[in-house]
Amino acid sequence: MPRVTYIDTAGKETTLDIDIGTSVMQAAVLHGVEGIVAECGGSCMCATCHVYVREDQLAKTPPMGPDEDAMLEGTASERKPNSRLSCQLVVSPEMDGLIVYLPETQI
């Protein structure tokens, strides 16, 4: 089972074992990881599950689609080159060890 680590702005780390096929957002919500709001429930419609993927791990993530790219233009925290919507990061075996940083705010 792949492991994903969430790091909040205070440096607190939460590492979860996530079933393959579950999104990084779904796992965070299910386990009460603070900092992921997920207002739209994972429909790529709100940008409240914004995360920063550790830059050297971007290749572990699936390619960004045009809908995600458009939604990232409306994030409450700064969009960076490593910004992703965690609802679009569906866990695969290749994502084991992924580290995502939570932004200051989602709304």
Summary of the structure (lengths in Angstrom):
residues: 107
radius of gyration: 12.1
end to end distance: 31.3
largest distance: 32.5
contacts: 326
relative contact order: 0.30
helix: 26%
strand: 21%
